[in-house]
Amino acid sequence: MHCVKSVCLLLLVHQILTHSSAEKLLWTRLQFVQALQCLATGEKFSFRGCGWSKRTFRWSQEDEVWIDVIVDLFVKLFGEDYLNYIYSKDHGTQVTEVSDPRKSFTYDHDKWEESFETVCQEITASMQARRSANLLNQLADTTVKQPEAESNDLDGVAPLQSQPLPCVSNNEEPKTADVPVLHCSNCGSLLSAWYRNKA
């Protein structure tokens, strides 16, 4: 009888510690997801755990890549923000096999360390491609909004053309995507015209 009680107590302590650890990891995941959202939108970020006030951070590209990699790891460990559930009379509510991250990913620290540099390089390339595309879209918007009277500021600018750009993802072969590329003979005047419009 005494042995059964100690086993039950051990299981209970294990469940409590597992639940507490999972809660803390999910809270940390939320902070990283919010940091990534702030990077994308330019909003102010605050980390409640240290009593920081909301402020805009100037993260380096290395910081941004690291945040992105950690968010990706948390998604692999815990799944997306919203999971699909099923209900059965015998077992109650459970996460479906499709949504269960344990079915598609098992954390192995040695493999994580081996692949870390490669994953960082892939994310850096992806971020640079997104930033280039955003800048080109902004420049294209500027050229479209220019009135005819000021068109000599944009002399030598060719229309936008699409060129294939390699896109890299974690698990797939490289693909190409059509990204508009702006060709100009005098990009300096184009940029100065763009800054004048922003002012």
Sequence and secondary structure as in RCSB ss.txt:
>XXXX:A:sequence
MHCVKSVCLLLLVHQILTHSSAEKLLWTRLQFVQALQCLATGEKFSFRGCGWSKRTFRWSQEDEVWIDVIVDLFV
KLFGEDYLNYIYSKDHGTQVTEVSDPRKSFTYDHDKWEESFETVCQEITASMQARRSANLLNQLADTTVKQPEAE
SNDLDGVAPLQSQPLPCVSNNEEPKTADVPVLHCSNCGSLLSAWYRNKA
>XXXX:A:secstr
 HHHHHHHHHHHHHHHHHHHHHHHHHHHHHHHHHHHHHHHH   B  GGGT   B     HHHHHHHHHHHHHHH
HHH  SS  EEEETTTEEEE TTT HHHH    HHHHHHHHHHHHHHHHHHHHHHHHHHHHHHHHHHHHH  GGG
GGGGTTB   EEEEEEE  SSS  EEEEEEE  BS HHHHHHHHHHHH 
